[in-house]
Structures are given as structure tokens and as C-alpha cells.
Amino acid sequence: MMDAAILFLFPVLMAYAAWSDLFTMTISNVVSLVLVAAFVVLATLTGMPLEMLGAHLAAGLLVLVLTFAFFARGWIGGGDAKLAAATAVWLGWAHLIDYGLEASLLGAILTVGLLYIRKVDLPAFLLKRPWIARLYLRGTGVPYGIALSIAGLTIYPDTALWQAVAG
């Protein structure tokens, strides 16, 4: 049961965060809170040393401080900041730079793609979908949670927690 939680909980929550951001431009605080709480519980149950658990939490705290500064400048949304921090808790220091680089690259691709789409005329039947109309509006933000989620999902199999189960 615990192995299944390690293998599936993080991916399911990340997929949900991406889906939610795409369709509503919001990521619930509950997703980030559950990610952090689940990591603490699962890491403890797997026997992760307290120092390592603390290091994972410290990685998340650093990312929260950095992303909160980004949020304060209007560069990202608050849900994105909290999701990035919760993801950093799962990935830890060993994967933090890779996560930041990959999320940035994917976010840039997503942003450029949306900017391009916003310059072309979309068929009326597409614009009748509220989520498409919202994404299409110039001045609307970018659902950066998609990039954050994909980056986290691609790196997660390299983490100690995943390797402890799926090795």
C-alpha cells in the first residue's frame, strides 16, 4: 500500500494541478498542502533519516521564498509558487537545479506557444469553451502549473523516494 502511494500519489496530484491550472487558471492550496503532508508521512514510514527529511523541507522552503518573490513581482501566480515549493520538497536538493531549469524551459515554451496562439484568429466554436477563451485573452496569465508539473513528473523517477520503491 505504501509503495503504491509513493508511486502514484505525487504523479496524480501533479497531473491534477496541471489540469486545474489549464482549465481554471488556479491551483488549490489543498494540492500543495497534501503534497507536503504526504511526503512527510511517506518519508517517515520509509525510514528516511530525519536529517534528510529536514533537507527536503528546507529545499521546499527555499523555493517558496524564491517563488514568493516572483509572485510579489507578478511573474507567477500564488498557486504556482506553492506548487513549485511542494514539488521541491519531493525532489530535494539533489534535483532542485534540474527542476528549476526544466520548469523554466517548459514554461518558456508554453508562454511562447500561448503568445503565438493569442495572435491568430481562433474559430468561434473553440472560443465558446470558457477555458479556451480565458487562455486566448491577451493579458491573461500563463498556466505555469503545467510546466511545473511536467518538470516534476519527469524528474520524480530519479528521486531517492521513488528509487526506494521502484529501484
N, C-alpha and C positions, 0 to 999 in steps of 0.2 A: 504494500500500500504506500509506504513512504517512497519507495523507488518510483512508483507511478507519479506521485506528487512532484518529485524532483524533475522528472522527465516532461511532465505535461503542464504543471501549474504556471510556470514562467512563460512558456510559449503561448498558452491560451490567454493569459492576461495581456501579453504584448499584442497579440492579434486583436483582442478586444479593444485595446487602447487605439491601435491604428484605425480600426473600423469606426470607432466612435469619433475620432478626430476627423476622419474623411466625411462622415455623414452629418455630424453635428458641430464640428469645429470646437469640441470640448472633450476633455479627458477628465473623468470623475476623480476626485480626490480619493475615493474608495479604492480605485485601482492601485494607486501608488501606495496607499496605506497597507493594503493586502499584500502587495509585493514585498514590502519591507518586513511586515509581521511574519509572512510565510517563510521568508529567507531565514529570519532569526530562529523560528521553530525548527525548520528542516536542518539548518546548520547545526543546531544544538543536538537534535536527535541523531545526526550522523557522527557526532563526536568531534566536530570541528573545534580545535583549541580556541579558548576564549580570546587569546591574542589575535588570532586570525579573524575571528568574528568581529572583534573591535576594529581591525584594519579594514574589513569590508564596510562596516558602518562609517568609518572615517572617510573612506573613498566617496561614499554617498553624500556625506556632509560637505565635503569639498565641492562636489559637483552641484549640490544645492546652493551653496554660496555663489559659485560662478554663474550658474544659470539664473539665480535670482537677480544678479546684476544685469544679465541680459534682458530679463523680464522688465526690470526697472527702466531700462533704456527703450523698451518697446520692440526689441528684436525678436523675442519669442513670447509665447503665451505662458501663463502661470501653470497650466496643466502640463505643458511641455517641460518646464523647469522641474516640476515634481517627478514626472515620469523619468527624465534623464537621471535624476538623483536616485530614484528607486532602482533603476536599471544598474546604475553604478554599484549599488550595494550587492547585487547578484554577481556582477562581473569582477569586482575587486580591483585592487591596484594593478595587478598583472595585465589586465586587459583595458585599462582606462584610456590610454592613449589611442589604442586601436579603435575603441568605441567612439571616441571623440572625432577621430579622422574619418571613420566610415560614416558616422551620422552626418558629419559636415558635408562630405561628398554627396551622399544620397540626398541631403537637404538642398544642396545646390542644384542637383539635377531636377528635383521636384519643383523647386522655385522657378528655374528657367522654363521648365515644361508648362507650369501654370501661367507664367507671364506670356509665353507664346500663345497658349490656348485663349487667353483673355484678349488677344489681338485679332483673333479670327471670328468670323460670324458662325455661331453655332445654330443648328436647326432648332426651330421653335419647339419641337417635341422634346428635345433634350432640356431646354430651359424651363419646361413645365415641371421638371423634377426639382424640388426645393434645394436639395443638396448640390445639384449641379449648378443651379442659378447662383447659389451662395458662393461656390468656388469661382464662378465666372466673373463675379463682380470685381471690378478694379478697386483697389484699396482694401479688399478683404485680405486677411492674413493667409498664411500657408499652413496647411495641416501638417506641421513638422513632426507630430507624433508618429506619422507613417515612417519617416526616415529614422527616427529614434528606435522605433520598434523593429524595423528590418535590421538595423545595425546590431541591436541587442540579440536578436534571434540568430544572426549569422555567427556571432562570437560565442554565444552561450555554450555550444558543444565543446569549446576549448577550456571551459572553467573547471576548477577543482571539484565543485559540487556535481556537475554533470559527469565528469570522468570517474568519480567515486562510484557512480551507479552504472553508467553505460560503458565505461572504460574501454 
